[in-house]
Amino acid sequence: MSEYIEREELRIDDPEYNILVENDDYLVYKKYETVRLYMKKQKQLVRCIGDFYGDAEGAIITEDNQWCIMYGCGIIAYRLKEPFDDYSYDTVCEQWSEFRRGPKDILWVEKVVQTSPTSMLVISEDESKYTLDILDNHLKLERI
């Protein structure tokens, strides 16, 4: 759930907070292992859109403003549309999708780059490459 808050109240200048990505509509930042979303025009804060073991490494917002792709210990793709539910572990829903975050299949992601309107290049810690594709509003991760 989101709550109304002025940007100044976010405390993003505090050293405990790190901005991961920002555009005209959204500000995505982390505090420790929790990733938060601030909707600038609505002045709404979503307390948790992702939670990462060992902190999030980074994030991108897709060019069409439909998804926030966060990465580090695996990937969380958060859909940027109502109802803006708070992320929670082990939950299957339409608000977000998770990839390679389980103890037996962890993928340590170093970078994600959008390569087309519906595709991202994912580079892992061991320099393996994957594609993350958006297909009919669902996502698919495959090794290249």
Secondary structure, 3 states (H helix, E strand, C coil): CEEECCHHHHCCCCCCEEEEEECCCEEEEEECCEEEEEECCCCEEEEEEEECCCCCCEEEECCCCCEEEEECECEEEEECCCCCCCCCCCCCCCCEEEECCCCCCCCEEEEEEEEECCEEEEEECCCCEEEEEEECCEEEEEEC
